[in-house]
Amino acid sequence: MLNDRFMSIRQINMREELRMKKKTYGKTRIKSCSFIKKVTGMVAAVSLAVGMIVLPDNISGTIRKVDAAQPVVKAANVVVVVKFAGDTSDYSVSGYNKAYTSAIEGAPRTYWEYFQRTFNGQNDKFWKGSFKEYFYDISGGRHQVDSVFPQTNDDGTVTYIEMDNTVDNYKGATGEALMIDEIARKLNEAYPSYDGAQLDLNNDGIIDNFMIIPSVTSQNQFTPHSSTGGNTSSFAGRKIGAYNVIENRTSSALPTGMFDIHTAAHEYIHTFGIPDYYRSSYQYAGSGENPVGIWDPMGVPGQRPWPLAVTREAIGWTTVNEKPAADNSYVLYDAAAAYNDADKVQALKFYTPMSASEYFVVEYRKEGSQSDNKSLDRGAPGDGLIVYRVNPSLKDEGNLQGKDYIYVFRPGDTSITASDGIVENAQVGLASYKATRQEIGSLDMNKKITDDAICYSDGRNSGIKINVTAQTDDSVSFNIQFADYSALKLWSPVTDRDGTSPFSSITASAAKAVADGNDIYILAEDIRSANILKYDGSDWKNLGECASGSSGIKTSIAAYDGTSYVLIADYSSGQGRTILKKYNNGVWQQVDVIEGYTANAPALGVAGGSLYALIDNNGKSAKLYKLIDGRLTETGEAIDVNSINSPEIFDYNGVPAVAYGNFSFSNGSANAAVLENGKWHNIMSDTSAYSVSNAVAVSDGVTYILNTYNSGDKIAKLRVIDANGSTDTYKLNGISQGASSGSISVDSGYVYISVVEDGNAITYTASADDLSKFTKLGGTTYSPAGGVSTVISNRVVYSAVVPEVRGTMDVRSYKALDKQDTTKPQPTTTAQAATKPQPTTTAQAATKPQPTTTAQATTKPQPTTTAQTASDTTGNSDDNNGADDSAKADNAAASTAASGSLNVSGINATVSVKNGTVIKNAAGIAVNSGNVYLRAIPKTAGQSEADRIRQAVANQNMDLGNMQFVYYEVELVDAAGNPLTFDGNITVTFAYPEGTDAQTYTFKVLHLLKSGVLDVMDPYVISDGLSVEVSELSPFAIAYKEAASEVVQTGENVSSTQTGDRTPVVILMALIAVSAAVLLGITYSSKNRKSER
């Protein structure tokens, strides 16, 4: 489980959004918990048996010298043991207090002393390879942890903390908060003079780590997990922050219970903010779904594994150096040698021009000694290189849900997402060192992971090939080669002259690029802050943080009067406010502020030589302000919109105009309007669907507007409006339906369109004289992409891109085309069209965007003109006429079932129909998607739907704390209001309850099933609202509370943000298991065992 100490509430919600994992309250957790102990008991028994084997006195440890230049961190791990009301066990003579019988000098007196040695022992005869030794070794001595046991008595026994209530009262978020508070109170009562300094070695007022060992009479009470106490409880004057919970069931035959020191190490590493590297779907060795396996304690651990080099780098114990993407030879050494000798390295990282975010690590690993319990990597079957991929955008998520943060390449994998094959055979090396292969990777860019290629997470071959040339007992030599990337027409990262990039440390969820002569400004917007960077054609300058807000922000940028301005919607100031700032003399200065407006979509732009700001009020009543003498001044009436989306200000014949989408549950619209004499007049209106992005470019008096859609036919459209208001409309059929994040630029007679389609940022271009032939500019700009913004300066196209999942952004460039350029982009070919537009044929126009006409053209399409149709003309424009209706009719004829990836509008909620789901009317006939609507009708306490849910909460004894509720009756209906049914699954997205947001609130969605069972789900938290996947409807409730009042956990989801920690434990050697069984008089079945962490 991921420790949340270093995560904001929003980051936790984002992690849960990615997981998109539905759980039923209580049931999943119980199943998970019952699963863990089956094998943990066996492992604990075996570990105990091994620990009891007396080791020779002359066995030396592997304590290494520490480089004085590296920081050494000392930490305290406070271990407390508790029992619960109703537990009648006599722990004065049993459990940890049972006498330890041994005639060997220095033996522990009790099993409590023995237990302490598993944590703090050094070269101990009775326990070699302690918790302390493990962290000393894997950190190279840089992390020295001493476990503290405040309940220890002088005679070697322990005084259990006796909880006031039974174990069931301390489960879930509320219960666990109660448990921590009660433990702290009872520790303070029992030890009022305890020296808190030994619990807080970094002296920050917080206990370094707090490990709770609940003694239980039956297993499966607590899933092992790590979380944070929120610093609300204290012991010995020190607050309780990061903590672990690891249950233990003791017995007379097994006094130390089923406690596993490796589980403790796994949970303790979470305290550093390291996520899980295993998948929650993992079953057993060889079953697939195993991205990292034995190669890290956060994966499926082997026997005392080294953490991966990137894990140790993330904690601060080492540095993994980056090498260029150029053919070369390298030598790597084992980690212990690298710790002791600065000239030796154990791992290297490599980027290629294909991605600025994902990278690959080549790391040397050495098989440990099976005869030495303290040896690291004892589970490795041989020596050699392991090669793995790192996707930094998934660092918070880890590998739990199958979108892997780290993936170790191995032979025999069956697909890019399967994590199949045998990960234990990942080593690349010489056969004499038990490696199964001597090389990995391919220079043939058509090869896939099934061909042993080193691939990116989207399946593309990286073009890296590695061959081991020599190997010794402590090192390996290898050659690395890189493919010729020039044929891929790659976009180049925009760096400083020395080759460095400022974006390696810039995290963004949205980006906007603007040009001002020779300068490029990039707005990098994250959840609660925004930065602006400036590029002068040679070097980058970070202009610093221009905006921040504790409850989130939205921003817009414009270049004006020789500098950059930013408009900020700040949601953290009560009623909200919108602030205008400019960069002046090295700092961001506030120019003006509009109080009381919470702008959903602020926009900033220049028209007629003046700066304008568009500020809406929660999506409605968007007003245009002009900067006059340093003040924002209203210029006219508000735009009448239901909910404004993605507005962009532009210059239309010297006066301000705005392109925008108008969201509505009845389809909405895409619009462009000009402000004249204080009144808004439409120059374009498409009422077929609302546009999700609206981009504008103006050149030589001609306005180009790009609209993208995720409803209606989802086909992007390009509108070309001349100075007289005549409009030509082009349907961009060659761009994937549902493409988003549109951006448009015009330069030297060419129009450039950038979009995100199928997770790839791509730019297309066409001559302004023939907009029926858009072709791809270069290769894919960036993948996987979540947003793109493109500008042109000095004959270079610059695209600012953000990853699909919040992470490090980048800026890429490609040479723009000259009017007389004979090396224009080649038309899309059949081979290229495997992922992008198909060549145009009479039967299928895939790359040529079709202008809207009354009848579909069978040859070269003609642009729409004012005389030809009534669509997109000045005044009462309507894109529903002409070819749009024809296209809709064709689409409806081709597919009448509302199935597949469809979005259905609704009231208070929206729905996405999953592939294979069919919506039917009362007669059982599949209906057209255009006739499907979702109604979420609010209900209040006292109405039957609300009361049924309230009663179900009481009947199922659910503890939802002090959460507040809103209730809905949800149904699918046709245009006439007749009810519809569906076969399959749909995803329902509810609007946030009034006054709540994703940053400061946590949510549950309650769904009363037809069976009478109340399903309590963790919603998929996204910007549009709260999403859940269901197979039936009505009624629902949304439960919410401020996150600050809740203990946010990372174990199984109960009533807090949790994920079950299910790291299976590799079964130890049969000989040791038999020895343990003999020693303990217990026989364990090893058939199909696994544990969970």
GIURBEL-V885843 format. One record per backbone hydrogen bond with DSSP energy under -0.5 kcal/mol. NH is the residue of the N-H (numbers start at 1). CO is the residue of the C=O. If there is no record, write none. Layout:
{{NH & CO} {NH & CO}}
//
This chain:
{{7 & 4} {12 & 8} {13 & 9} {14 & 10} {15 & 11} {16 & 12} {17 & 13} {18 & 14} {19 & 15} {20 & 16} {22 & 20} {27 & 25} {28 & 24} {30 & 26} {31 & 27} {32 & 28} {33 & 29} {34 & 30} {35 & 31} {36 & 32} {37 & 33} {38 & 35} {39 & 36} {39 & 1090} {40 & 36} {41 & 37} {42 & 38} {43 & 39} {44 & 40} {45 & 41} {46 & 42} {47 & 43} {48 & 44} {49 & 45} {50 & 46} {51 & 47} {52 & 48} {53 & 49} {53 & 50} {55 & 125} {59 & 56} {60 & 58} {70 & 67} {73 & 71} {73 & 142} {74 & 72} {75 & 144} {77 & 146} {78 & 76} {78 & 209} {79 & 77} {79 & 148} {80 & 78} {80 & 211} {82 & 213} {83 & 161} {85 & 165} {87 & 84} {88 & 86} {91 & 89} {93 & 90} {94 & 90} {97 & 94} {98 & 95} {100 & 109} {101 & 99} {102 & 100} {107 & 104} {111 & 98} {112 & 96} {114 & 110} {115 & 111} {116 & 112} {117 & 113} {118 & 114} {119 & 115} {119 & 116} {120 & 116} {121 & 117} {124 & 127} {131 & 118} {132 & 119} {134 & 130} {135 & 131} {136 & 132} {137 & 133} {138 & 134} {139 & 135} {140 & 137} {141 & 136} {142 & 139} {144 & 73} {145 & 143} {146 & 75} {148 & 77} {150 & 148} {152 & 149} {153 & 157} {156 & 153} {159 & 151} {160 & 158} {161 & 81} {162 & 160} {163 & 83} {163 & 161} {169 & 166} {170 & 167} {171 & 168} {175 & 171} {176 & 172} {177 & 173} {178 & 174} {179 & 175} {180 & 176} {181 & 177} {182 & 178} {183 & 179} {184 & 180} {185 & 181} {186 & 182} {187 & 183} {188 & 184} {189 & 185} {190 & 186} {191 & 187} {194 & 191} {196 & 194} {198 & 195} {199 & 196} {200 & 196} {200 & 197} {203 & 200} {207 & 239} {208 & 199} {209 & 76} {210 & 242} {211 & 78} {211 & 209} {212 & 210} {212 & 244} {213 & 80} {214 & 212} {215 & 82} {216 & 214} {216 & 248} {225 & 245} {227 & 243} {228 & 1048} {229 & 241} {231 & 240} {232 & 229} {235 & 238} {238 & 235} {239 & 205} {240 & 233} {241 & 207} {241 & 239} {243 & 227} {244 & 210} {245 & 225} {246 & 212} {248 & 214} {250 & 248} {251 & 254} {257 & 254} {259 & 256} {261 & 259} {264 & 260} {265 & 261} {266 & 262} {267 & 263} {268 & 264} {269 & 265} {270 & 266} {271 & 267} {271 & 268} {272 & 269} {273 & 270} {274 & 269} {277 & 298} {278 & 298} {279 & 289} {280 & 400} {282 & 279} {287 & 284} {289 & 418} {290 & 419} {295 & 292} {296 & 293} {299 & 296} {300 & 293} {301 & 299} {302 & 294} {304 & 302} {312 & 308} {313 & 309} {314 & 310} {315 & 311} {316 & 312} {317 & 312} {318 & 312} {321 & 319} {321 & 347} {323 & 349} {326 & 324} {328 & 480} {330 & 478} {332 & 476} {333 & 345} {334 & 474} {338 & 334} {339 & 335} {340 & 336} {341 & 337} {344 & 341} {348 & 362} {349 & 321} {350 & 360} {351 & 323} {352 & 355} {355 & 352} {359 & 390} {360 & 350} {361 & 388} {362 & 348} {363 & 361} {363 & 386} {364 & 346} {365 & 384} {368 & 377} {372 & 369} {373 & 371} {375 & 372} {377 & 304} {378 & 303} {379 & 303} {380 & 377} {383 & 433} {384 & 365} {385 & 428} {386 & 363} {388 & 361} {389 & 407} {390 & 359} {391 & 405} {392 & 390} {394 & 391} {395 & 392} {398 & 394} {399 & 276} {400 & 397} {402 & 399} {404 & 402} {407 & 389} {408 & 291} {409 & 387} {409 & 407} {413 & 410} {419 & 415} {422 & 411} {423 & 421} {425 & 422} {426 & 423} {428 & 385} {429 & 427} {429 & 437} {433 & 430} {434 & 431} {435 & 430} {436 & 427} {437 & 427} {440 & 466} {441 & 452} {442 & 464} {445 & 443} {447 & 444} {451 & 448} {452 & 449} {453 & 448} {454 & 464} {455 & 453} {456 & 460} {459 & 456} {461 & 445} {462 & 454} {465 & 481} {466 & 440} {467 & 479} {468 & 438} {469 & 477} {470 & 477} {472 & 475} {476 & 332} {477 & 470} {478 & 330} {479 & 467} {480 & 328} {481 & 465} {483 & 463} {485 & 483} {487 & 484} {488 & 485} {489 & 486} {490 & 485} {491 & 780} {492 & 813} {494 & 811} {495 & 493} {496 & 500} {499 & 496} {504 & 501} {505 & 502} {506 & 503} {507 & 505} {508 & 807} {509 & 525} {510 & 525} {512 & 523} {514 & 521} {516 & 519} {519 & 516} {520 & 535} {521 & 514} {522 & 533} {523 & 512} {523 & 521} {524 & 522} {524 & 531} {525 & 510} {525 & 523} {526 & 524} {526 & 529} {530 & 547} {531 & 524} {532 & 544} {533 & 522} {534 & 541} {535 & 520} {536 & 539} {541 & 534} {543 & 532} {543 & 541} {546 & 530} {547 & 530} {549 & 528} {552 & 549} {553 & 527} {554 & 569} {556 & 567} {558 & 565} {560 & 558} {560 & 563} {563 & 560} {565 & 558} {566 & 581} {567 & 556} {568 & 579} {569 & 554} {570 & 568} {570 & 577} {571 & 552} {571 & 569} {575 & 573} {576 & 573} {577 & 570} {578 & 594} {579 & 568} {580 & 592} {581 & 566} {582 & 589} {583 & 564} {584 & 582} {584 & 587} {587 & 584} {589 & 582} {589 & 587} {591 & 580} {592 & 580} {594 & 578} {595 & 593} {596 & 576} {597 & 594} {598 & 596} {599 & 597} {603 & 614} {605 & 612} {607 & 610} {610 & 607} {612 & 605} {613 & 625} {614 & 603} {615 & 613} {615 & 623} {617 & 620} {618 & 598} {618 & 616} {620 & 617} {621 & 641} {622 & 639} {623 & 615} {625 & 613} {626 & 633} {627 & 611} {628 & 626} {628 & 631} {631 & 628} {633 & 626} {633 & 631} {635 & 624} {637 & 678} {639 & 622} {641 & 639} {644 & 619} {645 & 661} {648 & 659} {650 & 657} {652 & 650} {652 & 655} {653 & 651} {655 & 652} {657 & 650} {658 & 673} {659 & 648} {660 & 671} {661 & 645} {662 & 669} {663 & 643} {663 & 661} {667 & 664} {668 & 666} {669 & 662} {670 & 686} {671 & 660} {672 & 684} {673 & 658} {674 & 681} {675 & 656} {676 & 674} {676 & 679} {679 & 676} {681 & 674} {683 & 672} {684 & 672} {686 & 670} {687 & 685} {689 & 686} {690 & 667} {691 & 669} {692 & 708} {693 & 708} {695 & 706} {697 & 704} {699 & 702} {702 & 699} {703 & 721} {704 & 697} {705 & 703} {705 & 719} {706 & 695} {707 & 705} {707 & 717} {708 & 693} {710 & 690} {714 & 711} {717 & 707} {718 & 730} {719 & 705} {719 & 717} {720 & 728} {721 & 703} {721 & 719} {722 & 720} {722 & 726} {725 & 722} {728 & 720} {730 & 718} {731 & 850} {732 & 716} {732 & 730} {733 & 731} {735 & 732} {738 & 714} {739 & 736} {740 & 756} {743 & 754} {745 & 752} {747 & 750} {750 & 747} {751 & 766} {752 & 745} {753 & 764} {754 & 743} {755 & 762} {756 & 740} {757 & 755} {757 & 760} {760 & 757} {761 & 782} {762 & 755} {762 & 760} {764 & 753} {765 & 775} {766 & 751} {768 & 749} {770 & 767} {773 & 770} {774 & 847} {775 & 765} {777 & 763} {778 & 776} {779 & 489} {781 & 761} {782 & 761} {784 & 759} {785 & 759} {786 & 802} {787 & 802} {789 & 800} {791 & 798} {793 & 796} {796 & 793} {797 & 814} {798 & 791} {798 & 796} {799 & 812} {800 & 789} {800 & 798} {801 & 799} {801 & 810} {802 & 787} {804 & 784} {807 & 508} {809 & 506} {810 & 801} {812 & 799} {813 & 492} {814 & 797} {816 & 795} {821 & 818} {833 & 829} {834 & 831} {835 & 832} {836 & 832} {841 & 844} {846 & 844} {849 & 847} {850 & 731} {851 & 849} {852 & 729} {864 & 729} {869 & 865} {873 & 870} {875 & 682} {877 & 875} {878 & 870} {879 & 685} {881 & 878} {883 & 853} {884 & 881} {885 & 882} {886 & 882} {887 & 883} {888 & 884} {889 & 885} {890 & 886} {891 & 887} {892 & 888} {893 & 889} {894 & 890} {895 & 891} {898 & 927} {899 & 897} {900 & 914} {902 & 900} {902 & 913} {904 & 911} {907 & 934} {908 & 906} {910 & 989} {911 & 904} {912 & 987} {913 & 902} {914 & 912} {914 & 985} {917 & 914} {918 & 983} {920 & 981} {921 & 925} {924 & 921} {927 & 919} {931 & 928} {932 & 929} {933 & 973} {934 & 905} {935 & 971} {936 & 907} {936 & 934} {937 & 935} {937 & 969} {938 & 936} {939 & 967} {942 & 943} {943 & 940} {947 & 943} {948 & 944} {949 & 945} {950 & 946} {951 & 947} {952 & 948} {953 & 949} {954 & 950} {955 & 951} {956 & 952} {957 & 954} {958 & 953} {960 & 958} {963 & 960} {964 & 1040} {966 & 1038} {967 & 939} {968 & 1036} {969 & 937} {970 & 968} {971 & 935} {972 & 980} {973 & 933} {974 & 978} {977 & 974} {980 & 972} {981 & 920} {983 & 918} {984 & 982} {986 & 1030} {987 & 912} {988 & 986} {988 & 1028} {989 & 910} {990 & 988} {990 & 1026} {991 & 908} {996 & 993} {1001 & 997} {1002 & 1041} {1004 & 1039} {1005 & 1017} {1006 & 1004} {1006 & 1037} {1007 & 1015} {1008 & 1035} {1009 & 1007} {1009 & 1013} {1012 & 1009} {1015 & 1007} {1015 & 1013} {1016 & 1014} {1017 & 1005} {1017 & 1015} {1019 & 1017} {1020 & 1027} {1021 & 1019} {1022 & 1020} {1022 & 1025} {1025 & 1022} {1026 & 990} {1027 & 1020} {1027 & 1025} {1028 & 988} {1030 & 986} {1035 & 968} {1036 & 968} {1037 & 1006} {1038 & 966} {1039 & 1004} {1039 & 1037} {1040 & 964} {1041 & 1002} {1043 & 1000} {1045 & 1042} {1046 & 1043} {1048 & 1046} {1049 & 1047} {1054 & 1056} {1058 & 1056} {1062 & 1060} {1062 & 1093} {1064 & 1062} {1066 & 301} {1073 & 1069} {1074 & 1070} {1075 & 1071} {1076 & 1072} {1077 & 1073} {1078 & 1074} {1079 & 1075} {1080 & 1076} {1081 & 1077} {1082 & 1077} {1088 & 1086} {1089 & 1086}}
//
